[in-house]
Amino acid sequence: MEIYSSDNSDSDDNVTNSTNSLNFSFAAIDSNFLEDQLDLVSYNEVKDKTSMLLHYNSLTHVPENLSKFMNLRKLDISNNRIYQLPDAITRLPLRTLIAKNNFLDEDFLSVKTLEHLANTLEILNLSGNNLSFIPEQILQLTRLKYLYLGENRLQEIPHNINRLIRLEILNVGGNQLISVPSTVGQLSELRALILSNNQLDSLPASVANLNRLTILQLHKNKLRTLPTEIIALKNLSELSLRDNPLVVKFVSDMVYEPPTLQELSARTIKLYDIPYSEQDLPRNLIQFLSSAHHCLNPQCQGVFFDNRVEHVKFVDFCGKYRLPLMQYLCSSKCRDDTNRRHTPSPYQQHDHMLRKVLLSNFNN
């Protein structure tokens, strides 16, 4: 669906057609002229109208007589010069409000307005306005499914964003975000998360809890890593990572230091399955032995503890992308062997046996 990856929220439902829609779009009208035109609409016409299209005009405000359209479910006032929404919409059963590309700031809605819309509104598009933060009133719209806030001046996503429990699409691309709260991972119905064109250098691991997520847009940020848990997003079909810092230098900077005597001894105990008990060894050594990691190389039965070799392997992700994953091996020889031999896909590895770190983007 196009609605996932853009602000094209006009396709939200079937309320717009030639008989139930009042269309003043692209008419170059101002607010006074619109008010006069709405006065001319007869009662019989009013009761049948469920959609009003006012986009691409010269409106500076929405006339109060808009409230006469008591069955209006969709209102599109995008691409105007509107700086304030009227209390008139408190008397409308709106499911869709599209107000993108206007001059709306944090004071654009009154508490009274939101108290009414909280019972009906499912789609809210405020992209391309002057919001520097997300008004608390928006978080009262608990019936919201689609929320578009792209191309504003947002500097943060509020921690209590998880109040929007029905949210399926969250678009906050094109802002000034430097972080994402972990509570985003509690939006269990989320199917599309648009975070592109911000200042993000990391994501919370809780993003991996979004089991329904199919689209994750992260392009044009400052990401150098992604949480390892992102591999768990089995339904993800679109992942965009372009224009993030590529981490290339790290490969040449990898250093393999000689293992300590403790590491060598512990490896020997594990490799040859030498029996031991709490009576034989101090507790700290028992704990150290229990922290062993198996080598990723399927041809190797070795283990490692603190000392390991870093290895980068490009893997298919979602069938579209090839991304570098950093894997840890027990020796430099295993790194050479891994390059020559077939290694199972990271998806087939047990998480407790392999720490996977997504380092950068690499598109075919």
N, C-alpha and C positions, 0 to 999 in steps of 0.2 A: 504494500500500500504506500502510495506517495506521501500520505500524511505522516508517516514515520520520520522521514528524513528531511522534511521541509516545513514551512509554515502554511502549507496548503490545506487549511482546515475548512475550506468551503465544502468539502465532500463528506462532512460529518454525518449527515442523515438525509432523509428524503423530504424535508420540509420545503425545499426550494423547487418550485415549478412555475409555469406560466400563469396558473390560475390562483395560487395562494401566495404569490410573492409580489410585493410592491417594489419595483426596481427604479431607483433614481440614480443609479451609478453612472459615472462618466458624463454627468450632465452639467458640470461647471456651475453648480448652484451654491449659494451661500445659505447661512442658517435662517435668515429672515425669509428668503424665498421658500425654503423648505417648510417653514412654519405655515405660510399661506397655503401651500399645496396640500399639506396634511389636513387643514381645515376644510378643504373642498371634498375630501373623501367621505362618501356617504356611510351611514351606519351599516347597511347591508354589505358594503365592501370591507369595512373595518372588521367585522366579525369573521370574515373568511380569510383574512390575511394572517399567515403564520410566519412569514419571512419578510424582512425589509432590507434592501440592499442600497447602501448610501456611499459606497466606496468611490474614491477618486473624485472628490468634489472640493469645495472651498469652505467647508463647515468649520466654524470655530467652537460651536457648542451644539448640543442636540436639543431641539425645542421640547418644551414641557408637554405640548399636545401629543407627543408620541405616545403618552400613556393611554390614549383612547383606543389603541390597538391591543385589546385585552387578551387576545389569543396569540400574541407574537412569541414565537419560540426561538427565532434566529434574528440577530441584528448584526449587520456588517457595516461598520463606520470607519473602516480602514482607509489609509491614505488621504487624510484630511488634515486639519490644523487644530484639532480638538485638544483642549488642555484640561477639561473637566467633564465628568459624566454626571448627568442630572439624576435627581431623586425620582424622576419620572419612571425610570426602569424598575423601581421597586414594585411597581404595580403590574409588571409584565412577567409571564411565566417563562423567562428565557432559559433555554438549554444551551444556546451557543451565543457567545459575544466575541466578535472579532473587531478589535480596535487597534490593529497594528499600524505602525508608521504614522503616529500622531505626536503630540507634545505632552503626553501624560506623564506626571511624576508621581511621587509617593502619596500625594494628597488627592489623587483623582477620584477616589471612592469614599463615600461616607460609611460609617459603621451601619447605619440604617439600611443602606443599599445592600451591603453584603449579607446582612441578616436575612433579607428576603431571598437573594440569589442563592444562598446556601442550600435552599430546599430544592432548587431546580437546575442550577448551572452545571453542565458537564464538560463544556469546551470553552476555554478562555485563551484568547490570543492577544498578547500585549507586546509582541515583538516590535522592535524599532521605535521605542519611546525613550523617555528620559528617567527611567527608574534607576536609582543608585542602590536600592535594597528592595527586597520583596516585602511589601506591606503585610503586616500581621493579619489584616482582613482577608487576604487571599487564602491564608491557611485555615480559615473558617469554612471554606468551600469544600466540604468533605465529600461531596458528590462528584467532584472534578475527575474526569478521565484523561483529558488532554490539556496540558498547560504549556503554552509557548511564551517564553520570556527572552528570546534571543535578541541580540543586537541592542542591548540596553547598556547600562553602566554598572551592572551588579558586581559587587566586590565579594559577596559571600552568599552561600545558600544557608538559610536558617536551620539551626539544629533540629527544630521541631517540624521539618518538612515531612516527617513520617506521619503527621496528622492526616495527610492526603492519602488515605488508605486505598482509595479506588484508582489512583493515578496509573495510567497505562503508558503515557508519553510525557516525558519531561524534557523540554528544550530550553537550555540555558547557554547555548552557543553564542559566541561573539560578544562576550562580556569581559570582565576583569577579574575573574575568579582565580584565586591562588590555591584553593583547597576545596575538598568536597567532604562534607560531614559523614561520619560513619552511619548515621541514621538513614541515609539514602538506601542502604542495604535492607531496610525494613519495608520498602515500597514493594510488597510482594507481587503486585499485579503489573509491575512495570515491564513493558515490552520494548521500549525505545528510550535510550538515554543519550541526549545530545550535549556533549561538553566541549565541542570543538571551538577553536579560536579563542582560547583563554590563556591563562598564565600558569596552568597546572604543572607541577613537577612530580606529582605522585597521585595515587588513588588509594582509598581505603580498601583493606582486604574484604570488607563487608559487601562490596560490589558483587562478589562471588555468590552471595545469597539470593541474587535476583534470578531465580530459576526460570522465569518466563522471558528473560531478556533475549531478544533476537537481534537488536541493533545497538551498537555502542560506537559512537563517533567521538574520536579523541584527537583528530588531526589539528594541526596548528596550535600545539601547546609546547611545553618545555619538558616533556616526559623523557626520562632516561631509563626508567624501569617501570614495570607493572607488577602488581602483587602476584605471587605465584598461584594464588587461589583462583585466578581468572580462568585457568584451564578447566575448572569445574562448570563453566557456563556451557552446558551441552547444547542448548538451543540457539546459541549465538550464530547467526548466519552472515552478519555484516559487521566487520571491525575495521575502522579507518584510523590509521596511525601516521599518515604522511605529514611531513613538515614538523616532526619532532626531532630533537637532537639525536643523531646517529652515534652510537657508541662503538667506534671502530678501534680506537687506540687501546682499549682495555685488553684486546687480544695479545698485542705485543708486550703489554706490561705484566702479563701473568708470570709469576715466579714460583718455582718449585723449590722449597727449602728442604734440606735434609731432615728426616724425621728424628724426633728425640728418642732417647733410649727407652723411655716409657712407652712411646708409640710403637717402637719395634717389638718390644716385649709383648705388648698387648695384642699386636697383630699375630704374633707367633702363637699365642694362647688360643686365639680365635680360629686361626687357620688350621691348626692341628687338633682343635677341639680338646685341649688339655683341661682336665677337670680341676676345679677350684671351689672353695667354700669360704664363708665368712670367717672361719677359724684360720684359714690360710693367709688371707690378705686383709689389709686395712679397709675400712669402709669406703674411703675416697677412691681406692683402686677398684673396688667392686663396682662403684658407680661409673668410673671411667670405662671399665670393660663393658658395661651394659649400654654405653652410648655408641657402640660400634655401628658403622654404616657399611652396607654391602657395596662393592664396586659395581658401577653401572654396566661395565663391559660383560656381556653374556658369556664370553670365553674365559672369564676370570672369576675365581672363587674368593678373591681377596677382600679385605675389609680396610677401613681407615677410620681414624678418630679425628684429631685436630688437624693432622697433616693430610693434604689432599692435592690433587691436580685439577685445575679448572679446564674445562673443555667446552667448546661452543659447537652446537649442532643445530643446523637449520631444519625446521620441521614444518609440515603442512598444518595450517590452522584454519578450521572452518571450510576446508576445501578450496580456499581462495588465496590464502597468504602463506608465504614462507617466512617464518620468524626465527631469530636466533634464541635458543634456550641455553643457559649455562648449566652444565652438568658437572658433577664432581666424581673423579676417578681416584683409584688408589695409587697410581704411579704414572710417570710419563710414558712408560711402555704401553700402558693400557690406552692412553690417548692415541698413540700411533695405531694400535690394534683396532681401536674403535673406528678410526678413519677408513680402515681397509675392510673391516667386516661389517656385516649387516647388524644394526642395532635396533631392537624393537622400538616402536613409536612410544614417545613419552606417555601417550594416553593408555598404554598397556602396562605401564610401570605402577607399582604401588607407591602412593604418596610418601609413606614413611621410609621408603628406601631411596628416594631421590628428591633432592631439593631443586626445584626448577625455577629459574628467575628469567622472566622475559626482559630482554635488554633493550631492544630497539625494533624499529619497523624495517621491513624489507619486502617490498611488493614485487610479484612476478612481472 
